[in-house]
Amino acid sequence: MTLKKNLAFISVFMLIATSGIPFFQGQLPLILISLMLTGLTFLMHTNRQVDRRFLFFVVLVLLLQIFQGATGGQYFWSTYFGLIIRFIWGYLVIRVTKINFLKLYVKILYFFSYISIFFYLAMVLIPNSQAIFEKLSSPFAFFPFTPTVENAQTFHIIIYNFHGYRYLTQSNESLQMIRNCGPFWEPGAFVGFLIMALFFLYISEGTIKNKKGLIFIIAMITTYSTTGYLALMLSLYVLLKAEFNRYKVIVIPLLAAVSLFAFFNVAFLNNKIKDQSARDSDKSRFGSAARDLAFFIESPLFGQGRNAESAYGQATSGDATTNNGLTSTLAGMGLLYMIAFSWMMIYSLKRLSKFYQRRSVVPLYFIFLLISFSETYYTIPFFMSLAFLYVITDYKARSAVKTGLNIPPVKVSYT
């Protein structure tokens, strides 16, 4: 591999790693080092230009946060620029990798998915495997730098996180089972990365009916995530719509029957939904959503601010937790931010569909809203970078873009 390709791979990997792999997560120095490497690639291998759409969005986000500080009587500059740095990094990664971004992401998640299935099966099938893996992971029980997150790091081997064992200690016996976390902090987070991998696979290769797609689906099934299962079903309908329409007389009744059977007979899914619905404290998914929406109503346009010392930040400190990414973003950043980010993401998905000549992938945005209901994706670098996928379509090199149908390349140019 050339230096350029190596830097591109490192950039995409670090964007993923610092977004959710415990060994890298919350490591601001690693983000800054990765940002510098990506910035160096940007200076060496691009025309060094930044589009106005990105600049307008970043300035808008910065001004919005400053306005929050002005209305609250206290400014939190480290929080403001921390968010901006993550947006800049995500943009630069896509800017330097362009059409290779999707392929590199799929390649990395394919590797992680393979590894996750292997270790998940080992955890389930091998007696006393937890003790074995605890010893195996002991050399990795440290952070390279002082972490910016308070959560204790669970045992892992970097490429796989054995946090899945923790679900054996659930207070509700019907929820006690090993779940597949992949390399990420929990199964629900793994699902979010896998959903994106499935869509990126379709966009870049024109189909998910291959080995990669199968591995992604198997990995998602082993997470035992209720939100993930619903997101997977919707994703399969969007990505295999032609097949669904062709065999709808068979597929629709079959899916309805399977869904009803799963809900009423698979104890885990049924009891997990009841368990979440019954809990009304702000530690539960629905309880935290109710708390978030109460703060959102107080300042719907501009939000309450994200810093721990802001009004909303103080409400989510201590025993309270932020379990709902969608509502916490509305409470912390407000409707204007949500509209701006949503517009950027929808615009990007439209451009990708046209550029690769695929069926519209805009429904991914609504699936993203669904999975964000249970994970705080809006403050994670990789998911923040989804707003800038349109950069891929501004590809002006002479090499052809390979599509699943061998369609001639589509060149898109704009300022």
Steps between C-alpha positions, in 0.01 A plus 500: 500500500615853426539763769180666381301176528649423842406844630149462358455164674633634830270803477185289451605245764572767762171673422324172579725408794472826693126494437433181691786260572575515877880507461474817286174654621518825695865546402523864390876480425432213258236708325743791470780274370260345247379846401858609434571192287181553303581871467845410367340274239260781412791739441709248305242326280210740436451845352473631860159653443205476738147537365274779620223264605726348768626841614147635532392198706799516738461876553130451567571234765764718667275807507213294636715382792627853568139620507424229758787634711376858466146412609626283786751758621797261480717388207650151464756545225661158536161337442426724202829438324499132596186454293642705213826301498306177463305642207820625335667164545206307354488734202873473433495119517234486230670780308831310473350154437198594285368197306726273705331605826206264458718208391748547783220520755339181367838324502572595861151408627514173307817408690348599834180306423691182416700531822186573701318188379803285586532633853125508559473131414802424720340689790174307461638154431818471711446439875688739733608705199454825693801424719706412194415823322557710811859374512538549125381860524699604807786661298247741348346623827627857470439824311787645292406844634284631782141435385238773474224251584416374849373155407723216616663314214381141468743223410583475128774418250450824302343322200235341721328609821386231743241728657244252364558287813356780715150424374509172692460705820175674401252524790227373268578130451341489155754758381802306623692397189830564324476764228739597222661843549755475222787737587259768623377596845170310484284296258269791415797709390629214284164494322533865397837442337370184328193675359729758340724221367199333338394821324857589401536151353187552290611845385854394405427153355136525397384203707504349849435149368857386549728363772559841657130571528438160657774551760363844591150355545621206712700740720189716549288201596749399772473843669147423624413868467128567469559836331762333283259231384243759398769705323623186323151412376447851365847501341439168325172631362671814364801319357311198366184682398487337156513154657238595758265629229558196280416252775280718721216247503735262681737738678252731676294225672823317587655809661180572691493144631869504596461838676201384704672174589817684606309746719282248678732201514857629512525590868788740456330734253163495672635558850754759393227718348284460811800572725585824321137613485437435868795704625408864545827627648730719294746209486273315259476568129148639523559677829801688365302590188223653714756701698673617181176613339412704809829692459446526125163671550669769711732597213383323182692703239845539654520228765637505854866436419715186519753590768474319836459836678209616284143459620447188294848367580436523873174311453682210335782477754514283808258207501319614186619376164454599138364189331314661212722660237215658305328676789827595673608676180172687483537605865868592477525651150145589405286479190712731283802274537288191434358655184844604372658158569200315354505712184871432450454126547195474272675710235803269522289187459322647198833587337635150565193335349534709184877468477505121529171466306338302780148485634451782749679441832334800668301261725832441680445838666177381662663173605777712652236686702368164620833362620585839653207450734718266707856624435665844515619490139468876444819576695708215357756601230413230246126562513557876494695452174185365329403862439792531256456189283408731212874572466538155341293614202742780419743255342677643196774244438513330160477146634163337456268438791421131516135423564321175549336539158810623316331832430732773365624738771293800594702816557347761727654844548379785719638776714 
